[in-house]
């Protein structure tokens, strides 16, 4: 149900009071993740995989040249990205290369009339990467980064540390089907698992404001125009897509990279749809592609969906990213040819 406008003011005030008193992993550290300086929670799983010599707590000399730090180039972010294994590094490298081609394509086709949106920004690495790419492409384009989770107290500082706070606007909201309020669940030491669905018995929670993305875009200065959207919401992705109905109805060209986690879509909340049903719905508006390090991008046709869902469900980790290219994207074949091996 929608929340009445009278109650919204009270809820807004209540949430601000909760945030003031709410403590989560108060101890932070400054790290050098490749070409990026970033604040991390010290008890976070993300922090634990970074080698100690890249952490201020273990290497005081890390900040010696911080005053000379400038906005890094995107190739530097990719080249020196620190991860816990080679597969993660390779995935990040390949993901960045196709992301640059997609943004180049948007710049070429739509000039400055398009949006770039990061739904589930976490510590801000992908937003920073895209901002660096736009600098190289010489496009003065603002990125909207949505992050309602526990990292949103640090991510704005991360944008400032890397001199990209003018290029990226942080919005502390969840994105979903309705303009409403909901409960966000999280686990101590796991900021990457903040979510609006699938709480565990030990899960903590806090209230968050939820907005529809197409309503947000409609009220923006540019209105509903073509968009590149990255979505990573820990199983809430179908509701984010539900909040894009105006974009689909108006046949607005868009490209969406979204996380796909089959088991999340087989829970009680999505019982009538399931993982297979979700992909079948997407195919009505998009051509869908999955990236495999060994084979490159492969299109998922309607007849392939069931086998694809089983393949992702059976592997470890049991999730992946898929690329959705709107049927209305101009010269889509040219774009796809540049990213499909």
N, C-alpha and C positions, 0 to 999 in steps of 0.2 A: 504493500500500500504506500501511496505517496504520503509524505509528511506535510501537515498544514503549514502555511507560511508563518503563522503565529508561533508554532512550536520550533520552527527552524532557528529563530533568534535565540531561544532558550537553549537549544541543543548546541548551537555554536558557542555560546558562553560556557556551557558545561564542559564541552570538549577542551576549551582553552584552559579551564581550571584543572581538568584531568592531566593535560600535558604538562602543566607546571609542576604537579606533584609526582608525575610518573617517572620512575627511575629505571633505566635499562642499560646494563653494561656501561657504567659511567666512565670506566677507564678506557682511554683511547691512546693510540700511538700514531705517529707520522711514519709513513712508509714511502719508499721510492719503488713504485711498480713500473719497471721499464723507464719510459720517458715521463711518467706522471708522478707527481707528489700527491698522496692521498691520505686522508685521515681514516683509520679503521678502528673498530672496537677490538680491543686486545683479546677478548674471549671468543671472538667470532671464528667460525670455521674457515672463512676466507683468509683471515689474518694468519692462521696457523700454518698455511701452506707456503707462505712467503719466507724465504731464507732469512735468518737472523741478521745477516750483514746489510739487509735492505730495510731494517727497522731502526728508528731513532733510539728506541729503548736499549738496543745492543750496539749501536754505532753512532755515537754523538757527532761524529764528523759529517754525518749525512746532511746536516743543514748548513754546512760551511758556505755553499754556493746557492743557497735558497734565494737570496736577494737578487741573484742574476738569472734565476729561472724564468724562462719565457714560455709562451704557449707552444707546446711541442708540435712537430709535424706528424701527420697520421702514420707515415711509414715508420717513424721512430717509436710510436706507441706500439705498433705491431711487432717490429723487430726485437724489441727488448721486453715484450710482455712476459711477466713472470707467472708461471703456472706449475702445478705439481706433477705434471707428466707431459710427454711429448704429444699425446693425442689431443689434449686440451690446447696446447700451443698451436698444433697444426690446424685444428678446427677454427681457432681464433684468427689465424693468418688467412685461411681460405675465406672465412666469413667476411673479414675486412676487405679482401680484394673484390668480392662480388658487391659488397655494400658500396664501395667507391664507384663501381660501374653503374649501379642503380641510381645513386645520387647524381652522377654525371649525366645520366639519361634524363632525369627530372629537370636538371638545370638547362639542358639542351632543348627539351620539348616545351617546358612551361615557363622558362625564364625565372621570374621571381614569384609567379603565381602558383605556389604550392606550399603545403605544410609538411613539416617533419616532426614526428611525435614519438616519444619514447614512453611507453606505458609499462611501468615497473622498472624504474631507472636504477634501483639499488644504490651502489656507491657512485654511479655516474659514468662508468668507463665507456659504455657505448655512446652515450650522449657526447662525451668529450671527444671520442673518436670521430663521430659525425661532424662535430663543430670544426675539428682540425681539417677534415676533408673539404668542407665548404670553404674554409680559408684558402686552401690550395686551388679550388675551383674559382676563387675570387667572387663568391656569392655572399652577400651580407644578408643572411637568412637566420631568423630566430628558431631555435629548437624548443619545443615544449616538452619538458620532462616531468612525468607524473610519478610521485613516490610517496605513498601514505605510510609506509612502514617505518621501522625504527631507524633506518639509515638516513631518513630525510633530515635528521638533526645534524648530519655530517656532510651530506652530498652538496649542499650549497657552498660550504667552505671548500670542498674539493674543486668546484667550478672556479671559485675565486683564486685558490692556490695555483691553478693552471691558466689563469688570466682568460677565462672563457665565460665569466659570469654575465657578460653583456650579450653573449651569443646564445646562452641557454637560460630559459626561464623555468625555475623549479615550481611545481604546483603540488601541494601536499594532499592530493585527493586520490581516492581509488576511482577507477573507471568501470562503469557497468551499464546495465539496462535502464535504470531509473535514476533521476536526480533525487537522492534519498540519503539515508544514513545506514550504516551497517556496522558489523563487528569484525575487526581484524584480529586474526590469531597469529601467534608467534611463539617460538621456543628459544629459551636462553642459549646463546652461542650459535644461533642459526639465523642470521638476518636475511639470508637468501630465501628462506622458507616462509616469509610473511605471506599470509593468504586470507581470503575471505570465505574459503570453504575447507572442508576436511580437517577439523580440529582433532588433535590427539588428546588422550586423557590428561597429559601433563601440560597441555597448551595454556599459555597466558593470553589475554585479550585486551583490546582497547577499542573505543568507538572511532569511526572514521566517516568522513563525508564522501559520498559517491556521486559522480556526475556522468551524464551521457556525453559521449565524445562528440556526436554530431551536433548536439545543442551547444556545446562549448565552442565548436568551430563556427557555427552559425552566428554566434554572438561576437566572435573575434573580428578584428578590423578587415580581414580578408574574406570572411565568410566561408561557405563550404566550397572548397576548390580541391584540385588533385592533392593527394597526400601519400607520403611514405610513412608507415606506422610499424613500429616494433612493439610486440606484445609479449610480456613474460609475467604472468600473474598466478603461477602455481595452481593451475586447474580452473581458474575463473574465466578463461579465454572465451567460452561461448557467450557469456554475458557481455563481454567487451564488444564482440561482434554484433550482438543484439542492439547495442547502442550506436550502431552505424547505419541504421535503417534508411536514414535520409540520404546518405551517400550512395547506397545501393539503389534507392528509388529514383534518384536523379541521374543515375548512371555516371557518377563521377569517377574518373580514372584513379586507381590507387594500387599500391603494392604494399603488402603486409607480410612481415616476417613474424611468425608466432611460434611459441613453444607448444608442443603437442605431447601430452602425457596421457596415454590410453587409460591407465587405471583410475585416474581422477575422473574420467568421463563415464566410468562404470559404477560410480557410487549412487546412492539413493537419489541424490539431487538431480542427476541426469539420467535416471532409469529409463525414461521414455525415449531417449535419444541415443545414448551410448557413444563410444568413440567412432564407430562406423557411421552412425547417423550424423554426427558432427561434420565429418569429412564430406559426406554426401550433400549436406546443406551448403558447405563451402563451394563445392563444385558448381553449384547453380550460379555463383557470382564470379568465380575465379578459375584459372588454371593453377593447379597445385604441384609443387616440386619439392622433392626431398633431396638433401645433399648427402652423398656418401663419399668419404675421403678416397675410396678406391676407384669409384666410377664417375664421380662428378654429380651434377644435378640430373635427376631422373623425374620425368613427369609421372604423377599418380593419376591414372585414369579411373573412371567409375568402377570398371571391372577389377581393378587392382586393389581396391580399398581394404577389403577383408584380409587379404594376405599381408598388406602393408601394416595394418594394425597389429596382426599377430607377430610379425617380425620385430616391431618396436617393443611390444609387450614382453617378448622373450629375451631381449638383449639386456645388457647391463652397461650403463644406466638405462632404465626403461622409459626414456623420453628422448625427444629430438626436436629440432627446429624445422619448420616447413615454410616455404616461400609461396605466397599467394599473389598471383598477378591478375588484376582485374580484366574481365573480358572487354572492357571499354578503354584499356590503356592503348594509346595510339602507337602504332609501329611496335607492338609487343614482341613480334618475332625478331626484330632487330635487337631489342634488349635481351631477349632470351638467348639468342645466338651468342651474345658476348659473355654470358655467364654459364652456359651449358657446355660441358666438354664433349 
